[in-house]
Amino acid sequence: MSGYDSISDYAFNKFDIEKYNDYEIWLNDLENDFLENGRAPLDEIFDDQDYIDLENEWNRRKQIDVSEKLEDLKEEEEIKEEIEEIEEREIKKEIQKERRKERRKEIKEKEEIVFEKFVSINERWEKEIEKLVKDLPPKTRKKLLTKLKNKISGLFKGLFKR
């Protein structure tokens, strides 16, 4: 026990109370250490007040230990909450990204449908117009086709304005 100011200092340095959940078990280990090392039993060294002081010191240190652990748990909980918030934001971002991807896919599909319909309509018009203008003289045919081209062009300009 040399190098210690008191039995209490020795006890708390030799037997880490963080490893113990029960004061009596800790005290028994201290008593056994004394006996194994050829010292007198604690009850021959300690009076009632020494035991009370030792237990009070145990409780005080355990309370500090518990307070520190509670503080650590609180910090861990705050960190977990922050992580959950970050994960939630990331999930929301992923959902938004997927929605934008789906929306782009829907738009692409609609574009393809419109284009296919336009091609289909264009082929029918082309055939109908060919039938109608095939008997016209070349100058008249050219004039009429130019008017139709301008009309169709105007139709598309109107669509772009909407």
C-alpha positions as CSV (number, residue, x, y, z in Angstrom):
1,M,0.0,0.0,0.0
2,S,3.0,2.3,-0.1
3,G,2.6,5.3,-2.2
4,Y,-1.1,5.8,-1.1
5,D,-2.3,8.4,1.4
6,S,-5.0,6.2,2.7
7,I,-6.7,2.8,2.5
8,S,-9.5,4.6,0.5
9,D,-7.0,5.9,-2.1
10,Y,-5.5,2.4,-2.4
11,A,-8.9,0.8,-2.7
12,F,-10.2,3.1,-5.5
13,N,-6.9,2.9,-7.4
14,K,-6.5,-0.8,-7.1
15,F,-10.1,-1.8,-7.7
16,D,-11.8,0.2,-10.5
17,I,-15.4,0.7,-9.5
18,E,-16.5,0.9,-13.1
19,K,-16.0,-2.9,-13.2
20,Y,-18.3,-3.4,-10.2
21,N,-22.1,-3.0,-10.0
22,D,-22.3,-3.7,-6.3
23,Y,-20.5,-2.1,-3.4
24,E,-20.4,-5.2,-1.2
25,I,-18.7,-7.2,-4.0
26,W,-16.1,-4.4,-4.4
27,L,-15.6,-4.3,-0.6
28,N,-15.2,-8.1,-0.5
29,D,-12.5,-8.0,-3.2
30,L,-10.7,-5.3,-1.3
31,E,-10.9,-7.4,1.9
32,N,-9.6,-10.4,0.0
33,D,-6.7,-8.4,-1.4
34,F,-5.7,-7.3,2.1
35,L,-5.8,-10.9,3.4
36,E,-3.9,-12.3,0.4
37,N,-1.2,-9.8,0.8
38,G,-0.7,-10.5,4.6
39,R,-2.5,-7.5,5.9
40,A,-5.0,-7.4,8.7
41,P,-8.7,-7.8,7.9
42,L,-10.5,-4.5,7.2
43,D,-12.7,-4.8,10.3
44,E,-9.5,-4.6,12.4
45,I,-8.4,-1.5,10.6
46,F,-11.7,0.3,10.0
47,D,-14.1,1.6,12.5
48,D,-17.8,2.2,11.6
49,Q,-17.1,5.7,10.4
50,D,-14.4,4.5,8.0
51,Y,-16.9,2.0,6.4
52,I,-19.5,4.8,6.1
53,D,-16.9,7.2,4.6
54,L,-15.7,4.5,2.1
55,E,-19.3,3.7,1.1
56,N,-20.1,7.4,0.7
57,E,-17.1,7.8,-1.5
58,W,-18.1,4.7,-3.5
59,N,-21.6,6.2,-4.0
60,R,-20.2,9.6,-4.9
61,R,-17.8,8.2,-7.5
62,K,-20.5,5.9,-8.9
63,Q,-22.9,8.9,-9.1
64,I,-20.2,10.8,-11.1
65,D,-19.7,7.8,-13.2
66,V,-23.4,7.4,-13.8
67,S,-23.7,11.1,-14.6
68,E,-20.9,10.8,-17.1
69,K,-22.4,7.7,-18.6
70,L,-25.8,9.5,-18.8
71,E,-24.1,12.4,-20.5
72,D,-22.3,10.1,-22.9
73,L,-25.6,8.3,-23.7
74,K,-27.3,11.7,-24.3
75,E,-24.5,12.6,-26.7
76,E,-24.8,9.2,-28.4
77,E,-28.6,9.7,-28.7
78,E,-28.1,13.2,-30.2
79,I,-25.6,11.7,-32.7
80,K,-28.0,8.9,-33.6
81,E,-30.7,11.6,-34.1
82,E,-28.4,13.6,-36.4
83,I,-27.5,10.4,-38.3
84,E,-31.2,9.6,-38.6
85,E,-32.0,13.1,-39.9
86,I,-29.2,12.9,-42.4
87,E,-30.4,9.4,-43.5
88,E,-33.9,10.7,-43.8
89,R,-32.8,13.7,-45.9
90,E,-30.8,11.3,-48.1
91,I,-33.8,9.0,-48.5
92,K,-36.0,12.0,-49.5
93,K,-33.3,13.1,-52.0
94,E,-33.3,9.6,-53.5
95,I,-37.1,9.6,-53.6
96,Q,-37.1,13.0,-55.4
97,K,-34.4,11.8,-57.7
98,E,-36.4,8.7,-58.6
99,R,-39.5,10.8,-59.1
100,R,-37.7,13.1,-61.5
101,K,-36.3,10.1,-63.3
102,E,-39.8,8.6,-63.6
103,R,-41.2,12.0,-64.8
104,R,-38.5,12.3,-67.4
105,K,-39.3,8.7,-68.5
106,E,-43.0,9.6,-68.7
107,I,-42.2,12.7,-70.8
108,K,-40.0,10.7,-73.1
109,E,-42.7,8.1,-73.6
110,K,-45.2,10.9,-74.4
111,E,-42.8,12.5,-76.8
112,E,-42.5,9.1,-78.6
113,I,-46.2,8.7,-78.8
114,V,-46.7,12.3,-80.1
115,F,-43.9,11.7,-82.7
116,E,-45.4,8.4,-83.8
117,K,-48.8,9.9,-84.2
118,F,-47.4,12.8,-86.1
119,V,-45.5,10.5,-88.4
120,S,-48.7,8.4,-88.9
121,I,-50.8,11.6,-89.6
122,N,-48.1,13.0,-91.9
123,E,-48.0,9.8,-94.0
124,R,-51.8,9.8,-94.3
125,W,-51.9,13.5,-95.3
126,E,-49.1,13.0,-97.7
127,K,-51.0,10.2,-99.5
128,E,-54.3,12.2,-99.4
129,I,-52.6,15.4,-100.7
130,E,-50.8,13.4,-103.5
131,K,-54.2,12.0,-104.6
132,L,-55.8,15.5,-104.6
133,V,-53.0,17.3,-106.4
134,K,-51.9,14.7,-108.9
135,D,-54.3,15.9,-111.6
136,L,-53.4,19.6,-111.1
137,P,-51.1,21.4,-113.5
138,P,-47.5,21.7,-112.1
139,K,-47.6,25.4,-111.4
140,T,-50.9,25.2,-109.6
141,R,-49.7,22.1,-107.7
142,K,-46.6,24.0,-106.6
143,K,-48.6,27.0,-105.4
144,L,-51.0,24.9,-103.5
145,L,-48.3,22.8,-101.8
146,T,-46.5,26.0,-100.8
147,K,-49.7,27.4,-99.3
148,L,-50.2,24.1,-97.4
149,K,-46.6,24.2,-96.2
150,N,-47.1,27.7,-94.9
151,K,-50.3,26.7,-93.2
152,I,-48.7,23.7,-91.5
153,S,-45.7,25.9,-90.5
154,G,-48.2,28.4,-89.0
155,L,-49.9,25.5,-87.1
156,F,-46.6,24.6,-85.4
157,K,-45.8,28.2,-84.6
158,G,-49.2,28.4,-82.8
159,L,-48.3,25.3,-80.8
160,F,-45.0,26.8,-79.7
161,K,-46.8,29.9,-78.4
162,R,-49.1,27.9,-76.1
